[in-house]
Amino acid sequence: MKAIVQDGYGPADVLRLGDIPKPVPGDGEVLLSVRAAGVDPGVWHLMTGLPYLVRVMGFGLRAPKVRVRGRDVAGVVAAVGANVTGFRPGDEVFGTCEGSFAEYACARADRIAPKPANLGFVEAAAVPVSGGTALQAVRDCGRVRPGHRVLVIGAGGGVGSFAVQLAAAFGGEVTGVCGPDKAELVRSLGAVDVIDYTREDLAERRHRYDVILDTAGNRPLARLRRALAPRGALVIVGGEGGDRWIGGFDRALRAGLLSPFTRQRLRGLVAKENSADLTTLRELAESGAFAPVVGRTYALAEAPDAIRELHKGHTRGKLVVTVGS
């Protein structure tokens, strides 16, 4: 089968379209005929092995343990392994797996769910990683409730575009932070106000927000806290930027250390993948609470270009690699 593979860490040039054996589903796994695969920052981290913390976490010290990139997936169940009872061949599903930039991929049965009926494979592939992260940020960490003033930084990006919609669906009054080219998009997603970060410093505003979801950039904690209500919640999503050792995760670590000594709740979020959240996302999508924003699609052979484009920043919504038909 065709797949995007790599034999060592590095820039997108280390990726190549190659022929590898079709995987065989193990105990508790299903084999998917991949139709589409989302592109998220985690793909870049696993490709480059940066920050080095990624390698220490078990993904491979000198080279990636999993040669095929990609985690978001939407496709059709082709076969099931032992002890899988919830899925059968022909089921249309979405979720996460290792190696979705390929014609076939194996996924754990507890990391997939039936695809939302109102979404095509491309739209569904945009949801699992970014949508799941946004859901946990809004619901679990931010605890957004009706009437909460919610600030979403990076509101036009992958996680941010979901966070705006989900925060609004949970009753929040959402302000989005983005560049001028995404302002109309962010308003269309449900934001009642938009801050153009190229012209305005959010910390200088008189408004104080009950929840701040920082999905982009590396603004200092002190500036973010100035925009936060005295008992508000700051959620730092991911860890972009920073040095080669721990990257941008240092802000999340410092937030967690500081939180016990202030009335504000400060924490970093590393999302946990699970089928229960996928089911919630499916229900929300089918109810019309959110719609994925797909900025651009790429053919499988163009996956390295998709990763390059993502790493430049300023992507509208999600980028998606199309595979089967």
Buried (B, 14 or more C-beta within 10 A) or exposed (E): BBBBBBEEBEEBEBBEBBEBEBBEBBEBBBBBBBBBBBBBBBBBBBBBBBBBBBBEEEBBEEBBEBBBBBBBBBBBBBBBBEEBEBBEEEBBBBBBBBBBBBBBBBBBBBBBBBBBEEBBBBBBBBBBBBBBBBBBBBBBBBBBEEEBBBBBBBBBBBBBBBBBBBBBBBEBBBBBBBBEEBBEBBBEBBBEBBBEBEEEEBBEBEEBBBBBBBBBBBBEBEEBBBBBBEEBBBBBBBBBBBEEEBBBBBBBEBBEEBBEEEEBBBBBBEBEBBBEBBEBBBEBBEEEBBBBBBBBBBEBEBBBBBBBBBBEEBBBBBBBBBBBE
